[in-house]
Amino acid sequence: MIARYLFLLVLAALLAAAPAHAAADRLPPLARQALHKAQLRMDAGQFAEAAAILRGHLEQPGEEVPAQVYLMLGAAHHRNRDTRRALGAFEAGMQAHPDSDLLARNAAVACYELERYADAGRLFEKAYGLKSPRDGSLLFHAGSAYYGGEDYAAAARVLGRMLADEPNPQKDWVRLAVHAHLQAGLFRQTESILLRYLEINPEEAPYWELLAKLHLDREEYAKAAGALDICYRLRKPSAKELARLASLYAYADAPLMATAALRRAGPDAGDAATSLRIAGLYVSAGRTQEALLQLSRYGRSPDMAENRGRMLYQARRFKEAEAEFAEALARDGVAPECRFLLGMCAWERRDWETAKANFMKLRGDKAFSRRVQSPLAVIADIEAARREGGG
């Protein structure tokens, strides 16, 4: 982009220097003659000879040297692939004509080519201040130069000014402003610019993803999920990305949105693990029947019976949950977790005898022996109170 702009700037310098029409009439006679001769050499591709003619004019005393001479001399050196001498000509011209925006911006381009990014940024800013009417592209290129030199704070400063001054900035200008502010650590300002950009360019998926990252960094999970959802509707996401989106929605307490994200991961949401996750989200949203329907395709294995039992237990449908845990135990007599949950279902129904029977069977299990101590002690107290009361 800068290289393209360089071509336009050099072309502008040549046009400004050409001794034609009314502009030529305002030039001093000797300068007009020198520019005309040099232009003929430039047109013939004899750039060194054109530069020699212009240097000869600079060495003559008595007549003020106009800015066009310095501009064409710099252009001749540049066309001759000598950027350092081109810069020298522009800088000499700036000393003689400090108010020339053309000299300032051509010097800025030369500095950029020489990787003197800070100088290029400063000169582009200078050119912006001199140009009338204002030209926002000069601030954009100043920001580009500072960004190229990794001075992100300066880039953000200049590009922020550009956005404030330009009612309709170009897409590339706003993009660079976003990245400059982000690199400078100015996250709130980055978000503000991003929102402005996306309002005008809502189809830009990478920038919705960048907005989501900003929200994530501030732990704004609902906003992050919303931005990512838009991003993934603009481009095809991977199953892993959709799973991540579902996690964000779940964390933001939006289980049905999380379910919708997982369902987009593939045909029928694919594998059993994904189905289990979708079913769990349905349960947390209070849609137990939909959760059970989600698991119905996987038959009556002990694992699925246990999973259905857990969902029914969470929905406080304890009798139905007991039936599922009993089925799981009938197929796999060990399953201590099912035994414990079977006891907890009876506990919730105040069926102390059934609860005690299940908890007692777990006293020898290392993983559950401590977990059943407390409920067994409560049941013992209840039984003692009943005996004392004659119940």
N, C-alpha and C positions, 0 to 999 in steps of 0.2 A: 504494500500500500504506500509506504513512504517512497519507495523507488518510483512508483507511478507519479506520485506528487512531485518528486524531483524533476522528472521530465517536464511536467507542466510549468514548474517554476523557471527552469532554464529557458523554456520556450517564451515565457512571459518576459524574461530579461532580454532576450533577443528582440522581441517585438518592441519593447520599450526603447531599446538602443538603436533601432533602425532609423536612419535619417529620412523619414518619409512624411509627407503631408505637412500639416500645421506644426506638429511636434518638431520636425526638422528645422522649420523656420525660426524656432525660438532658440536653437543651439548656436553657440559662437561659431564663426565661419571655419576656423581651423579644426575645431572638434567635429563639425559636420563633415568636413572633408576626410578626416581620419576614420570616422565611423563608416562612411560610405566605402572607402577603400577596404577597410577591415571586413565589412559585410560581404563584399565581393569575394574575398579570400575564404570567408566562412562558407559561403554558398558553394565554393569549389572544393571544400573539404581541406583547405590549407590552414589548419588551425594555428600552427606555430607561427606562420607568416602573419596571420591576422593579429596574434598577440604582439608580435614584434612591431607592427604598425602602431598599435595602441600604446605600447610602452614608449615608443618614440615620441608620441604626442604628449605623454605625461612628463617627459623630460624637457619639453619646450617651455620657456618662461613666458610670463606676461598674460596669458589667457586663463580664466577660471575653467577648471576641468569639470564638466557636468557629470552627473551620476551615471548617465548612459555609457560613458567611456569605461568606467569601472565595471559596470554590469556586463558589457560585451567582453572586456578583458577576462573577467572571471569565467564567462561562458566559453570563451576560446580555450582557456586552460582546461576547463572541465571536459570539453569535447576532445581535447588532446590527452585525456586520461591523467591529468595532473591535478588532483583534487586539492592538494596542499597549496599550490600556487593559485588555484582558483579562490580558495579561502583568503589567501593573502590579498588578492585584488579586491574582494568584497569588503574585507576589513579596512583596507586603505580608503575605499570609497565611503565607508561608514564614518571614518574620521572626518572626511571632507563634507559629508552630507548626512549628519546624524539623524535627520528626519525622514530618510528614505526607507519606506517599508520594504521595497523590492530588494535593496541591498541587505537588509536585516534578515529577510527570510531566505534569500539565496545563501547567505553566510550560515544560517541555521542548517540548511540542507547539507552543505559541505561539512559542517561539524558532525552531523549525524553519520555521514558516509565515513568519516574518520574515527567514528566511535567515541567522539567527545560529546557524550549524551547530555551532560549537565549544561555545557555551553550551547548545545543545540536547543535544549528546552528554554534556556534564558533568552536566546535570540528569537525563537518563535514567539515567546511572550512579548518581547520588544516589538516585533513586527505587528502583533495584534494591537498593541497600544498606538502604533503609528498609522495603521490602516483606517481609512475612512471611505465608505462605511465599514463597520466592524465585520470581520470575517472569522466566524466560529471555527472554521477548519484549522486556523493557526493555533488556537488553544488545544484543539484535538492533537495536532502534531507536537505541540509542546508536551502534552501529557504522554504521547507515545515515546518521545525522547526520554523523558524522566523515567518512564516505565522500563524502557530498554536499558537504562543505567541502573535499574533496581532502586531508584529513589521513589518509593511508592508513596510516601507522604507528600512529596512535591507533585507527583502525578495526580494524586487525589485532590490536592488543593486546586490545581489548574483545571482539572476536568469538572470539579464541582462548580467552579466559576463559569465554565463553558455551559453547563446545564442550566445554571441560573440565568445566563445571558441569552441562551438560545431557546425560543419557544417551541421549535420543532427540530430537535437534534436528530441527526442521522442514526440509523440503527448501530453502526459500527462505533460511533462516538459513545453511545450509552453503554454498549458492551464493554468498551475499554474502561469507562468510568466505574462500572460494577467491579471489574477485576482489580483495578487500582485501589479502590476503597477496601475491598476484601483483603488484599495483600498488606495494606496499611493498618489492618486491624480495626477498621471503622465499621463495625458490623451493623449498627443501627442505620447509619447512612447508606450502607450497602443494601440493606433491605428496602429502604425508601426508594433508592434508584431502581432496584430490581422490580418493585411493584409498578413503578412508572413505566419501565420498559415492557413488562408483561401486559400492562393495560393496552399498549399499542401493538405488541407482538405476542398475542396469547398462544400462538402455535409453536413457540420455541421451547421444546421439551427440556433441553439441558439447563435452561434458566429456571424452570420450575423445580428441577432437581437441586439446583444450587440454592434456591429459596428454602427448600425442605431442609437442606444441610444447615442453613443459618438457624432455622427454628429448632433443629435437633441440638445444636450447640448450646441453645438457651433452654433446653428441656421443654420446649413447647410442642408436645407430642401431637396434639390434635391438629395444630396448624401444619406441622411437618407432614402428617399423614394426608391432609387435604392437598398440599402442594404435590406430594409424590403421586397421589391418585390422578391428578390432572396430567402429570408427566407421563404416567403409564398408559393413559388414554390417547396420548399423542404419539407414542411409540410402543412397539411390542415389548413388554417386559419379560424377563426370565421368570421361571417358577420360583427361584430363590428371591428375586426382587419382590414378587407378589407375597411370598411368605413374610418378608420383612415388613411390607406394608400392612399385612394382617396383624403382625405383632404390635405395630404402632397404634393401630385402631383399637386393639385389645387393651393396650396400656392406657389409652385415652378413654377407656370405658365406652367403646362403641363396638360391641360384639357383632352386631349385624353387618356393619361395614367391613369388619374383619372377615366375616363369613363370605361376603360378596367377593372380597379380594382373593380368598383361597379358592373359591369356585372358578375364578378366571385362570387358575394355574394349569388347567388341562381338562380333557374330557371327563366329566363327572368327578372332578377333583381327584382323579387318579387312585392313589394307593390308600391302604387302610389307615396309615398314620395320619394322612391329611384328613380323611373322613372322621377319624376320632377327634382331631382338633376342631373340625367344623362342628361336630356334634357337641363338644364341650362349650363352644361359643354360643350355640343355640340354647343350651341349658342356662348359661349365665345371662342370656337375654330373656329367660322365662319361657322358652319355646321347647319344652321337653318332648312333645310329640314329634316335632321336626327333627330333633336330635336322634330319637329312636328310629325314625324313618331313615335317617342318614346311615345308620348302622345295620339296617335290616338286610342289606344285600350280602352281608358277610356270614349268614347262617347262624348256627347255634353252638359255636365253639365255647369252651370254658372262658377264654379271654374275653370274647365279646359279651358273654353273659355277665361277667364281672364288670365290664365297662358299662353295660346297660344298667346294672344294679347301682353303680356309683352315680349315674346321672339321675336315676329315680330317687336315690337317697338325697342328692343335692336338691331335688325338687320337692323333697319331703313327702314323697309318695312311698311310704315305708313298707306297706304290705306288698306292693308290686316289686319293690327293691329286694325284699326278702326272698321272693320267688326266684329272682334272677341269681342271687347269691347262693340259694339252695341248689339251683341247677348247676352252677359252677362247681360247688362242692361235691355234688353227686358225680360229676365227670372227673374231678380232680380232688380227691379226699384230703389232700394236704392243704393247699391254698389258705394259709393262716390269715391273710388280709381279708379274704372273703368271710372267714369265720368271725373275725373281729367286727366287720361291718354288719354281718347278720345279727350279732349281739347288739350292736348299736341301734339297728332298726327296732329290735324288741325293746330296748331301753327307751327309745323315743315314744313307743306305744305304751310304755309303762307295764310291759309284760316282763316283770322282774324274773320270773322263773325261767323263761326262755333265754333272756339275756344272761342270767347266771350260768345256765347250762353251756352256752357258747363260750363265755369268758373263762369258765373253769377248764375247758379243754385247751386253753392257750397258756396256762400257768407254767408249763414246761418249755415253752418256746422263748428263746433268748430275746428275740426281737419284740415280743408282745407281753412278756411276763410283767414288766413294770407298767405298761399301758392299761392292763386290766386290773391292777391292784386297787386303784381308786374307785372305779365303778363297782367292783366286788365288795369293797368296804362299805359303800353307800347302800348296796343291796342288803348286806348283813345288818346294817342299822335299821333298815326298813323292816326286815324280817323280825328283828328283836322287838321293835315297837309294836308290830302286829301281835306277837306272842304276849307281850305285856298287856296289850289292850284286849286280849282274848279273841283277836281276829283270826 
